[in-house]
């Protein structure tokens, strides 16, 4: 996993940044869709949180029904080429992964009902002027930060 990189299009990066900015001072997020190969994880789509999402400055819960509909629509639209690869959310205050984030990602990773072995977590961090992205995955129960291209 050490050599794996995350590749994200400018349109996905811009969407995450603009949606995060719209929701300030609160956290927001959604799901990530794409695909991976031996060397890279490709993020092709990111969704909004949905109407029934809960937003606050230090907590975020997405609208699960909305996320499921978005996932199904994109899966069909891309003829199964793009599928769920993980979650994203913003941190309006300049901090990276929290203990709750680590636990949530571990729960996703260990969930036997997920169709993915190693879901990723992208945290969009506001440093006051810009957004930066930290991306994490568990590899053999060890938290790893991935390279972001």
Phi and psi in degrees as a GROMACS rama.xvg file:
@    title "Ramachandran Plot"
@    xaxis  label "Phi"
@    yaxis  label "Psi"
@TYPE xy
-60.3132  -32.1455  UNK-2
-91.7933  -6.63732  UNK-3
-74.8315  137.714  UNK-4
-118.476  157.814  UNK-5
-104.607  127.667  UNK-6
-114.246  126.548  UNK-7
-131.979  135.773  UNK-8
-69.8868  157.976  UNK-9
-60.9036  -34.8544  UNK-10
-66.1158  -38.83  UNK-11
-68.3741  -44.951  UNK-12
-58.4133  -45.9362  UNK-13
-65.8755  -39.3008  UNK-14
-60.9935  -48.9241  UNK-15
-60.4211  -43.2678  UNK-16
-64.3013  -46.9718  UNK-17
-69.0965  -40.2203  UNK-18
-66.9478  -39.3582  UNK-19
-61.7123  -42.453  UNK-20
-64.8442  -40.5038  UNK-21
-58.5612  -34.1158  UNK-22
-92.0618  -3.69256  UNK-23
-55.0288  142.817  UNK-24
-89.0762  12.4621  UNK-25
-94.0169  159.745  UNK-26
-74.8816  153.067  UNK-27
-148.314  -177.581  UNK-28
171.041  -160.481  UNK-29
174.807  -158.716  UNK-30
-107.263  159.886  UNK-31
-113.163  138.096  UNK-32
-126.092  151.574  UNK-33
167.122  -144.17  UNK-34
-157.594  170.436  UNK-35
-141.973  161.213  UNK-36
-128.596  -165.603  UNK-37
-64.159  -29.2788  UNK-38
-106.011  -24.7769  UNK-39
-141.169  156.279  UNK-40
-112.494  126.472  UNK-41
-107.153  118.452  UNK-42
-93.6945  113.788  UNK-43
-104.302  -22.4958  UNK-44
-145.645  146.309  UNK-45
-134.247  140.927  UNK-46
-106.388  165.967  UNK-47
-77.4356  179.683  UNK-48
-81.9602  -30.3412  UNK-49
98.7326  157.105  UNK-50
-58.8783  -35.5216  UNK-51
-96.4817  14.33  UNK-52
-68.2165  155.195  UNK-53
-109.363  125.403  UNK-54
-122.357  135.724  UNK-55
-150.683  171.455  UNK-56
-61.9678  -22.6639  UNK-57
-129.508  12.6571  UNK-58
-154.514  148.168  UNK-59
-148.201  135.179  UNK-60
-133.902  121.597  UNK-61
-77.0884  163.887  UNK-62
-81.5446  103.629  UNK-63
-64.5421  -38.5244  UNK-64
-63.6339  -44.4298  UNK-65
-60.3718  -45.3801  UNK-66
-61.0273  -40.6517  UNK-67
-63.942  -41.7651  UNK-68
-63.5406  -43.3467  UNK-69
-62.3798  -44.982  UNK-70
-58.6189  -49.1713  UNK-71
-60.757  -44.045  UNK-72
-62.1911  -46.0976  UNK-73
-69.6067  -37.5168  UNK-74
-59.7121  -45.8191  UNK-75
-67.9529  -46.3486  UNK-76
-58.478  -36.135  UNK-77
-95.562  10.5498  UNK-78
53.8667  40.8165  UNK-79
80.4568  3.47401  UNK-80
-73.7721  -28.9969  UNK-81
-116.795  132.275  UNK-82
-139.311  174.869  UNK-83
-59.1136  128.566  UNK-84
-124.932  -7.46872  UNK-85
158.479  -161.173  UNK-86
-124.457  156.841  UNK-87
-138.108  150.258  UNK-88
-156.686  163.146  UNK-89
-97.8115  152.965  UNK-90
-121.548  100.21  UNK-91
-61.9506  -29.4833  UNK-92
-93.7405  146.289  UNK-93
-68.9248  73.0151  UNK-94
-142.121  151.089  UNK-95
-91.6306  -142.231  UNK-96
-66.254  135.757  UNK-97
-100.082  170.312  UNK-98
-61.0949  -38.818  UNK-99
-63.6584  -40.8676  UNK-100
-61.254  -44.1943  UNK-101
-60.7007  -44.7089  UNK-102
-64.392  -42.5405  UNK-103
-62.7171  -43.068  UNK-104
-66.3808  -40.0386  UNK-105
-63.1889  -41.5764  UNK-106
-60.9359  -42.4507  UNK-107
-61.4002  -43.4398  UNK-108
-63.9169  -40.4969  UNK-109
-86.9128  -7.11196  UNK-110
-67.3418  116.241  UNK-111
-68.7361  -13.3927  UNK-112
-89.9574  -7.8262  UNK-113
-74.4605  144.111  UNK-114
-92.5612  17.0489  UNK-115
-133.433  136.271  UNK-116
-74.7932  -41.5533  UNK-117
-132.869  79.3177  UNK-118
-64.9079  149.59  UNK-119
-103.885  158.797  UNK-120
-126.014  118.854  UNK-121
-102.984  125.788  UNK-122
-111.535  121.467  UNK-123
-94.8092  109.477  UNK-124
-105.779  127.518  UNK-125
-93.8172  119.849  UNK-126
-95.5993  11.1224  UNK-127
105.058  -29.6596  UNK-128
-125.252  -37.2028  UNK-129
-131.421  168.614  UNK-130
-108.307  136.829  UNK-131
-125.914  154.11  UNK-132
-115.715  121.932  UNK-133
-106.526  132.684  UNK-134
-125.832  130.025  UNK-135
-126.345  156.052  UNK-136
-151.646  153.355  UNK-137
-95.6727  129.957  UNK-138
-122.614  112.126  UNK-139
52.8679  45.1645  UNK-140
64.1229  16.071  UNK-141
-107.899  127.411  UNK-142
-71.8162  126.278  UNK-143
-124.575  139.206  UNK-144
-93.8915  129.434  UNK-145
-93.7692  154.344  UNK-146
-73.2266  139.453  UNK-147
-114.803  113.189  UNK-148
